[in-house]
Amino acid sequence: MNKLKQLLFKYKHAIIILYLPIYMVWFILLEQRDGIKFKEIHCIVDDWIP
Protein backbone atom coordinates (compact mmCIF):
# COMPACT_ATOMS: atom_id res chain seq x y z
CA MET A 1 0.00 0.00 0.00
CA ASN A 2 2.88 2.33 0.72
CA LYS A 3 4.26 1.81 -2.79
CA LEU A 4 0.90 2.73 -4.27
CA LYS A 5 0.83 5.98 -2.31
CA GLN A 6 4.36 6.77 -3.47
CA LEU A 7 3.46 6.13 -7.09
CA LEU A 8 0.33 8.28 -6.90
CA PHE A 9 2.27 11.05 -5.19
CA LYS A 10 4.96 10.89 -7.87
CA TYR A 11 2.51 10.67 -10.78
CA LYS A 12 -0.41 12.83 -9.66
CA HIS A 13 -1.75 13.05 -13.21
CA ALA A 14 -2.27 9.28 -13.20
CA ILE A 15 -5.35 9.70 -11.00
CA ILE A 16 -7.05 11.74 -13.71
CA ILE A 17 -5.93 9.39 -16.46
CA LEU A 18 -7.30 6.38 -14.57
CA TYR A 19 -10.57 8.16 -13.75
CA LEU A 20 -11.26 9.40 -17.29
CA PRO A 21 -12.37 6.06 -18.85
CA ILE A 22 -14.75 5.39 -15.95
CA TYR A 23 -16.23 8.87 -16.27
CA MET A 24 -16.65 8.61 -20.04
CA VAL A 25 -18.39 5.22 -19.88
CA TRP A 26 -20.75 6.54 -17.20
CA PHE A 27 -21.49 9.68 -19.26
CA ILE A 28 -22.23 7.68 -22.42
CA LEU A 29 -24.57 5.33 -20.56
CA LEU A 30 -26.46 8.27 -19.06
CA GLU A 31 -26.77 9.95 -22.45
CA GLN A 32 -28.33 6.83 -23.99
CA ARG A 33 -31.14 6.45 -21.43
CA ASP A 34 -34.67 6.66 -22.81
CA GLY A 35 -38.00 7.45 -21.23
CA ILE A 36 -36.73 10.01 -18.72
CA LYS A 37 -39.13 12.88 -18.03
CA PHE A 38 -37.57 16.30 -17.88
CA LYS A 39 -38.77 19.86 -17.80
CA GLU A 40 -37.20 22.26 -20.26
CA ILE A 41 -36.41 25.64 -18.77
CA HIS A 42 -36.11 28.50 -21.25
CA CYS A 43 -35.72 32.24 -20.89
CA ILE A 44 -35.15 35.10 -23.31
CA VAL A 45 -31.41 35.14 -22.59
CA ASP A 46 -31.18 31.63 -24.05
CA ASP A 47 -32.16 33.04 -27.45
CA TRP A 48 -29.18 35.40 -27.39
CA ILE A 49 -26.67 32.58 -26.96
CA PRO A 50 -25.35 31.37 -30.33
Biotite code that builds the C-alpha atoms (Angstrom):
import biotite.structure as struc

atoms = struc.array([
    struc.Atom([0.000, 0.000, 0.000], chain_id="A", res_id=1, res_name="MET", atom_name="CA", element="C"),
    struc.Atom([2.876, 2.335, 0.718], chain_id="A", res_id=2, res_name="ASN", atom_name="CA", element="C"),
    struc.Atom([4.263, 1.814, -2.794], chain_id="A", res_id=3, res_name="LYS", atom_name="CA", element="C"),
    struc.Atom([0.901, 2.726, -4.274], chain_id="A", res_id=4, res_name="LEU", atom_name="CA", element="C"),
    struc.Atom([0.835, 5.984, -2.310], chain_id="A", res_id=5, res_name="LYS", atom_name="CA", element="C"),
    struc.Atom([4.361, 6.771, -3.465], chain_id="A", res_id=6, res_name="GLN", atom_name="CA", element="C"),
    struc.Atom([3.456, 6.130, -7.092], chain_id="A", res_id=7, res_name="LEU", atom_name="CA", element="C"),
    struc.Atom([0.331, 8.283, -6.902], chain_id="A", res_id=8, res_name="LEU", atom_name="CA", element="C"),
    struc.Atom([2.266, 11.053, -5.194], chain_id="A", res_id=9, res_name="PHE", atom_name="CA", element="C"),
    struc.Atom([4.957, 10.892, -7.867], chain_id="A", res_id=10, res_name="LYS", atom_name="CA", element="C"),
    struc.Atom([2.508, 10.669, -10.780], chain_id="A", res_id=11, res_name="TYR", atom_name="CA", element="C"),
    struc.Atom([-0.415, 12.829, -9.665], chain_id="A", res_id=12, res_name="LYS", atom_name="CA", element="C"),
    struc.Atom([-1.748, 13.055, -13.206], chain_id="A", res_id=13, res_name="HIS", atom_name="CA", element="C"),
    struc.Atom([-2.275, 9.275, -13.200], chain_id="A", res_id=14, res_name="ALA", atom_name="CA", element="C"),
    struc.Atom([-5.354, 9.701, -11.002], chain_id="A", res_id=15, res_name="ILE", atom_name="CA", element="C"),
    struc.Atom([-7.049, 11.745, -13.713], chain_id="A", res_id=16, res_name="ILE", atom_name="CA", element="C"),
    struc.Atom([-5.926, 9.388, -16.463], chain_id="A", res_id=17, res_name="ILE", atom_name="CA", element="C"),
    struc.Atom([-7.302, 6.384, -14.567], chain_id="A", res_id=18, res_name="LEU", atom_name="CA", element="C"),
    struc.Atom([-10.572, 8.158, -13.754], chain_id="A", res_id=19, res_name="TYR", atom_name="CA", element="C"),
    struc.Atom([-11.264, 9.404, -17.290], chain_id="A", res_id=20, res_name="LEU", atom_name="CA", element="C"),
    struc.Atom([-12.366, 6.064, -18.851], chain_id="A", res_id=21, res_name="PRO", atom_name="CA", element="C"),
    struc.Atom([-14.751, 5.388, -15.954], chain_id="A", res_id=22, res_name="ILE", atom_name="CA", element="C"),
    struc.Atom([-16.226, 8.868, -16.265], chain_id="A", res_id=23, res_name="TYR", atom_name="CA", element="C"),
    struc.Atom([-16.649, 8.614, -20.043], chain_id="A", res_id=24, res_name="MET", atom_name="CA", element="C"),
    struc.Atom([-18.392, 5.222, -19.879], chain_id="A", res_id=25, res_name="VAL", atom_name="CA", element="C"),
    struc.Atom([-20.753, 6.539, -17.198], chain_id="A", res_id=26, res_name="TRP", atom_name="CA", element="C"),
    struc.Atom([-21.493, 9.675, -19.257], chain_id="A", res_id=27, res_name="PHE", atom_name="CA", element="C"),
    struc.Atom([-22.229, 7.680, -22.421], chain_id="A", res_id=28, res_name="ILE", atom_name="CA", element="C"),
    struc.Atom([-24.566, 5.330, -20.557], chain_id="A", res_id=29, res_name="LEU", atom_name="CA", element="C"),
    struc.Atom([-26.455, 8.269, -19.058], chain_id="A", res_id=30, res_name="LEU", atom_name="CA", element="C"),
    struc.Atom([-26.765, 9.953, -22.453], chain_id="A", res_id=31, res_name="GLU", atom_name="CA", element="C"),
    struc.Atom([-28.331, 6.833, -23.992], chain_id="A", res_id=32, res_name="GLN", atom_name="CA", element="C"),
    struc.Atom([-31.136, 6.453, -21.435], chain_id="A", res_id=33, res_name="ARG", atom_name="CA", element="C"),
    struc.Atom([-34.670, 6.659, -22.807], chain_id="A", res_id=34, res_name="ASP", atom_name="CA", element="C"),
    struc.Atom([-38.001, 7.453, -21.227], chain_id="A", res_id=35, res_name="GLY", atom_name="CA", element="C"),
    struc.Atom([-36.732, 10.006, -18.723], chain_id="A", res_id=36, res_name="ILE", atom_name="CA", element="C"),
    struc.Atom([-39.129, 12.877, -18.026], chain_id="A", res_id=37, res_name="LYS", atom_name="CA", element="C"),
    struc.Atom([-37.569, 16.300, -17.876], chain_id="A", res_id=38, res_name="PHE", atom_name="CA", element="C"),
    struc.Atom([-38.774, 19.858, -17.802], chain_id="A", res_id=39, res_name="LYS", atom_name="CA", element="C"),
    struc.Atom([-37.196, 22.255, -20.257], chain_id="A", res_id=40, res_name="GLU", atom_name="CA", element="C"),
    struc.Atom([-36.410, 25.643, -18.770], chain_id="A", res_id=41, res_name="ILE", atom_name="CA", element="C"),
    struc.Atom([-36.106, 28.495, -21.253], chain_id="A", res_id=42, res_name="HIS", atom_name="CA", element="C"),
    struc.Atom([-35.725, 32.244, -20.886], chain_id="A", res_id=43, res_name="CYS", atom_name="CA", element="C"),
    struc.Atom([-35.150, 35.098, -23.313], chain_id="A", res_id=44, res_name="ILE", atom_name="CA", element="C"),
    struc.Atom([-31.414, 35.143, -22.589], chain_id="A", res_id=45, res_name="VAL", atom_name="CA", element="C"),
    struc.Atom([-31.179, 31.627, -24.055], chain_id="A", res_id=46, res_name="ASP", atom_name="CA", element="C"),
    struc.Atom([-32.158, 33.040, -27.452], chain_id="A", res_id=47, res_name="ASP", atom_name="CA", element="C"),
    struc.Atom([-29.177, 35.401, -27.388], chain_id="A", res_id=48, res_name="TRP", atom_name="CA", element="C"),
    struc.Atom([-26.666, 32.582, -26.959], chain_id="A", res_id=49, res_name="ILE", atom_name="CA", element="C"),
    struc.Atom([-25.348, 31.373, -30.334], chain_id="A", res_id=50, res_name="PRO", atom_name="CA", element="C"),
])
